[in-house]
Amino acid sequence: MTVFEDLNYRGLLKDISSPELEKKLNDGGMTFYIGADPTAESLHIGQFPTFLMVERLKRAGHNPIILVGGATGRVGDPRGTGEREKADIKVIEQNFLKIQSQMKKLFGNDVKIVNNFDWFQNMNYIDFLRDVGKYINVNYMINKDLVKRQMEVGISYAEFSYMLIQGYDFKRLHEDYGVTLQFGGSDQWGNLTTGIELIRKLNNKEVYAFSMPLITDSTGKKLGKSYGNALWLDQEKTSSYELYQYILNFEDIMMEEYLKKFTFLEKSQIEDIMEKHFSKPEERLAQKSLAHEVITFLHGEKEYLSAKKISEALFNENINTLSSEELMNSLKEIPHVSLIDQMNIVDGLVETKICSSKREAREMIQAGAISINNVRITDLLFVFDQEKAIDGKLMVIKKGKKNLYLGVFS
């Protein structure tokens, strides 16, 4: 397949500014950019396919520039659902450095990273209105989908102006670095085309843009940090084990789409995985294949193997093969509770607030709903024994099927 055909096969193209872009993508040699606002200190899983496009286009012979929006992050773009909270400037500056580091880790130290605050910090407001605002019609702006939706609940002048700022970014990058292509999520389409319009009017040059579909689950809910159902790509914020478990729980119905959008696997490989997956769906081959591709790309093969080992140990009753360090690193997001050596299990479950009362604790134990290091406990006289803890430090306590706690001896 050509580059354009491959992107279409994967469902990675939604809007395209011009039919000419097909040939240009296939031919290679374009300088393109993608933007990320440093409103968080890491990208999240919903953004991964969009930023993976940087690597796809690099492999096709195009040249990337990544813009981390130190200026646009101070303003915030319209979401179509309501005004964003004003971000703290010091936090934005710290986040810029963290995202810059993340981009270099993902795409190499030689990738060009720019900050639009560099050209906006000394720009005169009147000059901006005269040199940029004068050329974009308000009717054009209010007809953009996100702006139109947000106007129903109210939109500030700052967020309304966001597309002018992003449009100027494209113009500046075109003039300074020869950028002729910008892409982003489909919710950015109005901002992408504003840059094209500005360059056409002020530079008399033709540039291009495309948008990518937003990544959603089967209900249409976006995988993004604003929606509370996404994980971070930075392994300091989200361990490889947590990412592995998250992907393992993806719905079967979404797996073919996710394998296309989240990986570099070829069409024949994806078809083979899906055929084997549906012959034995309980083995979750598609999810495991996706986890391997994503974690290996983000954190390396060693991290993937560690995540797989920890997952299998936790759920296949061989938890004692793990070290306390592996458990602490992988289970940092689950509740941690303090254990006291030789404390009776009933008292301990109440003391740690795993159970709300001694009565509940006794009932859970007698029903076989409490396990320690994957061993079901039914003896009401059981005590938390530090000598039987992993490395003399930790016990993994499970209540019911889903509630995990990491017990730490004080």
KOLVEXTOR-930667 format. One line per 5 residues: for each residue z, x negated, y negated of C-alpha. Coordinates in Angstrom, 1 decimal, padded with zeros to 4 digits. Example, Ala and Ser with C-alpha at 12.3 -4.5 7.8 and 13.67 -1.06 7.14 Angstrom:
BEGIN
007.8 -012.3 004.5; 007.1 -013.7 001.1
END
This chain:
BEGIN
000.0 000.0 000.0; -000.5 -001.0 -003.6; 002.5 -001.4 -005.8; 001.8 002.0 -007.4; 001.3 003.7 -004.0
004.6 002.2 -002.7; 006.5 003.5 -005.7; 005.0 006.9 -005.2; 005.8 006.8 -001.5; 009.5 006.0 -002.3
009.6 008.9 -004.8; 010.5 006.4 -007.6; 008.1 007.7 -010.2; 008.6 010.9 -012.2; 006.9 010.7 -015.6
004.2 008.2 -016.5; 003.0 007.7 -020.1; -000.6 006.9 -019.3; -003.0 006.8 -016.2; -003.8 003.2 -017.2
-000.3 002.2 -016.0; -001.4 002.5 -012.3; -003.8 -000.4 -012.6; -001.5 -002.5 -014.7; 001.4 -002.1 -012.2
-000.9 -003.2 -009.4; -002.3 -006.1 -011.3; 001.0 -007.7 -012.2; 001.7 -009.8 -015.3; 003.4 -007.2 -017.5
006.7 -008.0 -019.4; 009.0 -005.1 -019.0; 012.5 -004.1 -019.9; 015.3 -001.8 -018.8; 018.4 -001.0 -020.8
022.0 -000.6 -019.8; 024.8 000.4 -022.3; 028.1 -001.4 -021.7; 030.2 001.8 -021.7; 031.6 000.6 -018.4
032.2 -002.8 -017.0; 029.9 -002.4 -014.0; 026.9 -000.4 -012.9; 027.5 002.3 -010.3; 025.8 003.4 -007.1
023.8 006.1 -008.9; 022.1 003.5 -011.1; 021.3 001.1 -008.2; 017.8 002.4 -007.4; 016.8 002.2 -011.1
018.0 -001.4 -011.4; 016.5 -002.3 -008.0; 013.2 -001.5 -009.7; 013.7 -004.8 -011.6; 013.5 -006.7 -008.3
010.6 -004.5 -007.1; 008.5 -005.3 -010.2; 009.5 -009.0 -010.1; 008.2 -009.3 -006.6; 005.0 -007.6 -007.8
004.4 -010.3 -010.4; 005.9 -008.7 -013.5; 008.4 -010.3 -015.9; 011.8 -008.7 -016.5; 014.0 -008.5 -019.6
017.3 -006.7 -019.4; 018.8 -005.2 -022.6; 022.5 -004.6 -022.6; 023.1 -002.3 -025.5; 025.9 -003.7 -027.6
024.6 -001.5 -030.4; 023.6 001.7 -028.5; 026.9 001.5 -026.6; 028.7 002.1 -029.9; 026.8 005.3 -030.5
026.3 006.9 -027.1; 023.2 008.8 -025.9; 023.0 012.6 -025.5; 023.9 013.9 -022.0; 022.8 017.4 -022.6
026.3 018.6 -021.7; 028.4 017.6 -024.7; 029.4 014.7 -027.0; 030.5 011.4 -025.5; 033.8 009.9 -026.5
033.6 007.1 -029.1; 033.8 003.8 -027.2; 036.2 001.1 -028.3; 034.3 -001.8 -029.8; 036.4 -004.5 -028.1
035.9 -002.9 -024.7; 032.1 -002.7 -025.3; 032.1 -006.5 -026.1; 034.1 -007.2 -022.9; 031.8 -005.0 -020.9
028.7 -006.7 -022.2; 029.9 -010.0 -020.8; 030.7 -008.4 -017.4; 027.4 -006.6 -017.1; 025.6 -009.7 -018.2
027.3 -011.6 -015.4; 026.4 -008.8 -012.9; 022.8 -008.9 -013.9; 022.5 -012.6 -013.4; 024.2 -012.3 -010.0
021.7 -009.6 -008.9; 018.5 -011.0 -010.4; 019.1 -014.7 -010.9; 020.4 -016.9 -013.7; 017.0 -017.3 -015.2
016.6 -013.5 -015.9; 016.3 -012.9 -019.7; 019.2 -010.8 -021.0; 019.3 -009.6 -024.6; 021.8 -007.6 -026.8
020.4 -005.1 -029.3; 023.5 -005.7 -031.4; 021.9 -009.0 -032.4; 019.3 -007.3 -034.5; 021.2 -004.2 -035.5
024.4 -005.8 -036.8; 022.9 -006.9 -040.1; 020.4 -004.1 -040.5; 020.6 -002.1 -043.7; 020.9 001.7 -043.1
018.4 002.5 -045.9; 015.9 000.0 -044.5; 016.3 001.6 -041.0; 015.6 005.1 -042.4; 012.6 003.8 -044.3
011.2 001.6 -041.6; 012.0 003.6 -038.5; 013.2 007.2 -039.3; 010.2 007.8 -041.6; 007.8 007.6 -038.7
009.5 009.9 -036.2; 009.3 013.7 -036.8; 012.4 015.8 -036.4; 010.5 018.5 -034.5; 009.4 015.7 -032.1
013.1 014.8 -031.6; 014.6 018.2 -031.1; 012.0 019.1 -028.5; 013.3 016.4 -026.2; 015.0 018.1 -023.2
018.5 016.4 -023.5; 018.6 017.0 -027.2; 017.5 020.6 -026.9; 020.2 021.2 -024.3; 022.9 019.5 -026.2
022.1 021.4 -029.4; 023.3 024.5 -027.6; 026.8 023.1 -027.5; 026.6 020.9 -030.5; 025.3 017.4 -031.1
026.4 014.8 -033.7; 024.0 013.1 -036.0; 024.9 009.8 -034.3; 023.8 010.9 -030.8; 020.8 012.7 -032.3
019.7 009.4 -033.8; 020.1 007.5 -030.5; 016.4 007.8 -029.6; 015.4 006.2 -032.9; 017.6 003.2 -032.0
016.2 002.9 -028.5; 012.7 003.3 -029.9; 013.3 000.5 -032.3; 014.6 -001.7 -029.4; 011.2 -001.3 -027.7
009.4 -002.2 -030.9; 011.6 -005.3 -031.4; 011.2 -006.4 -027.8; 007.4 -005.9 -028.0; 007.2 -008.1 -031.2
009.6 -010.8 -030.1; 008.9 -011.1 -026.3; 005.6 -009.3 -025.7; 007.2 -006.4 -023.8; 004.6 -003.7 -023.0
006.6 -001.6 -020.4; 009.9 000.2 -020.4; 011.4 002.4 -017.7; 014.6 004.3 -017.0; 016.0 007.4 -015.5
014.3 010.7 -016.1; 017.0 011.8 -018.5; 015.8 008.9 -020.8; 012.2 010.1 -021.0; 012.5 011.2 -024.7
014.0 007.8 -025.7; 011.3 006.0 -023.7; 008.4 007.8 -025.4; 009.9 007.4 -028.9; 009.4 003.7 -028.5
005.8 004.2 -027.5; 005.2 006.4 -030.6; 006.9 003.9 -032.9; 004.8 001.0 -031.7; 001.6 003.0 -031.8
002.2 003.9 -035.4; 003.7 000.7 -036.8; 002.0 -002.0 -034.6; -001.2 -000.1 -033.6; -000.7 -001.2 -030.0
-000.6 000.7 -026.7; 002.5 000.2 -024.6; 003.7 002.1 -021.6; 006.7 003.7 -019.9; 007.7 005.5 -016.7
010.8 007.4 -015.7; 012.5 007.6 -012.3; 014.1 010.6 -010.8; 017.9 010.7 -011.0; 019.7 010.1 -007.7
021.5 013.2 -006.5; 023.1 014.6 -003.4; 021.8 017.6 -001.4; 023.4 020.0 -004.0; 021.6 018.4 -006.9
024.8 016.7 -008.1; 024.1 013.4 -009.8; 025.6 010.2 -008.3; 027.0 008.9 -011.5; 030.3 007.8 -013.0
030.5 010.8 -015.3; 030.6 013.1 -012.3; 033.4 011.4 -010.4; 031.5 010.9 -007.1; 030.2 007.4 -007.4
031.3 003.9 -006.5; 030.9 000.7 -008.6; 028.5 -002.1 -007.7; 031.1 -004.8 -008.7; 033.0 -005.7 -005.6
036.1 -006.4 -007.7; 036.1 -002.7 -008.6; 034.8 -001.4 -005.3; 035.2 -003.5 -002.1; 032.4 -003.9 000.3
034.4 -001.9 002.8; 034.8 001.0 000.4; 031.0 000.9 -000.3; 030.4 000.8 003.5; 032.6 003.9 004.1
031.0 005.7 001.1; 027.5 005.2 002.5; 028.6 006.0 006.0; 029.5 009.5 004.7; 026.1 010.2 003.2
024.6 013.4 004.4; 021.9 013.2 007.1; 019.5 015.3 005.1; 019.4 012.7 002.3; 019.0 009.6 004.4
015.2 009.3 004.4; 015.1 009.6 000.7; 018.0 007.1 000.2; 016.4 004.6 002.6; 013.2 004.8 000.5
014.9 004.4 -002.9; 017.8 002.1 -002.1; 016.0 -000.5 000.1; 013.0 -002.7 000.5; 012.4 -001.5 004.1
008.8 -000.7 004.8; 007.4 002.8 005.7; 007.1 002.0 009.4; 010.7 000.7 009.5; 012.1 003.8 007.7
010.2 006.1 010.1; 011.5 004.2 013.1; 015.1 004.4 011.8; 014.9 008.1 011.1; 013.4 008.8 014.5
016.2 007.0 016.3; 018.8 008.5 013.9; 017.9 012.1 014.7; 017.8 011.4 018.5; 021.5 010.4 018.2
022.8 011.5 014.8; 026.4 011.0 015.8; 025.8 007.2 015.8; 024.8 007.4 012.1; 022.1 004.7 012.4
020.4 005.7 009.2; 023.7 005.4 007.2; 024.5 002.0 008.9; 021.0 000.7 008.1; 021.4 001.7 004.5
024.8 000.2 004.2; 023.5 -003.1 005.6; 020.6 -003.2 003.1; 022.7 -002.2 000.1; 025.7 -004.4 000.7
023.7 -007.4 001.7; 021.6 -007.2 -001.5; 024.7 -006.7 -003.7; 027.3 -008.9 -002.1; 025.6 -010.9 000.7
025.5 -010.8 004.5; 029.0 -012.2 004.9; 030.5 -009.3 002.9; 028.5 -006.7 004.9; 029.7 -008.2 008.2
033.3 -008.2 006.9; 033.0 -004.5 005.8; 031.6 -003.6 009.2; 034.3 -005.4 011.1; 037.1 -003.8 009.0
035.6 -000.3 009.4; 035.2 -000.7 013.2; 038.8 -002.0 013.5; 040.3 000.8 011.4; 038.6 003.5 013.4
038.3 002.1 016.9; 042.0 001.3 017.4; 041.8 -002.5 017.2; 043.4 -002.8 013.7; 045.5 -005.8 014.8
042.4 -008.0 014.8; 042.5 -007.8 011.0; 044.4 -010.1 008.7; 046.7 -008.8 005.9; 044.3 -010.3 003.4
041.4 -008.4 004.8; 043.4 -005.2 004.7; 044.6 -005.7 001.1; 041.1 -006.5 -000.2; 039.4 -003.6 001.6
042.1 -000.9 001.2; 043.0 -001.5 -002.5; 041.9 002.0 -003.4; 044.1 003.9 -001.0; 047.8 004.6 -001.9
050.1 001.7 -001.3; 053.7 002.5 -000.3; 056.8 000.3 000.1; 058.4 000.1 003.5; 061.9 -001.0 004.4
062.5 -002.9 007.6; 064.2 -000.8 010.3; 064.1 002.4 008.4; 063.7 005.5 010.6; 060.2 007.0 010.4
061.3 010.4 009.3; 063.3 008.9 006.4; 060.5 006.5 005.6; 057.8 009.2 005.4; 059.9 011.1 002.9
061.0 008.0 001.0; 057.3 007.0 000.5; 056.3 010.6 -000.3; 053.8 010.6 002.5; 055.6 013.8 003.6
057.4 016.1 001.2; 060.4 016.8 003.3; 062.1 015.7 006.5; 061.1 019.0 008.1; 057.4 018.3 007.4
057.8 014.7 008.6; 059.3 015.8 011.9; 056.6 018.5 012.4; 053.8 016.0 011.7; 055.3 013.5 014.1
055.8 016.0 016.9; 052.3 017.3 016.4; 050.9 013.8 016.9; 049.5 013.7 013.3; 051.1 010.4 012.3
049.8 007.0 013.4; 050.8 003.5 012.6; 048.2 000.8 012.9; 046.1 003.3 014.9; 048.9 004.0 017.4
050.0 007.7 017.4; 053.7 008.0 016.9; 055.5 011.0 018.5; 059.0 009.5 018.8; 061.4 010.8 016.1
063.5 007.6 016.6; 060.7 005.2 015.8; 061.6 002.7 013.1; 059.4 000.6 010.7; 059.7 -002.8 012.3
058.5 -005.7 010.1; 058.0 -007.9 013.1; 055.3 -005.5 014.4; 053.5 -005.4 011.0; 050.2 -007.2 010.5
051.1 -010.8 009.5; 054.6 -009.4 009.1; 053.5 -007.6 005.9; 051.4 -004.5 006.3; 051.2 -001.3 008.3
048.3 001.2 008.0; 049.8 004.7 008.1; 047.5 007.7 008.8; 048.6 011.3 008.2; 046.2 013.8 009.8
042.5 012.9 010.0; 041.8 011.7 006.5; 045.0 010.6 004.6; 045.4 006.8 004.8; 048.3 004.8 003.3
048.9 001.1 003.2; 052.5 000.3 003.9; 053.8 -002.9 002.4; 057.1 -004.4 003.4; 059.2 -005.3 000.4
END
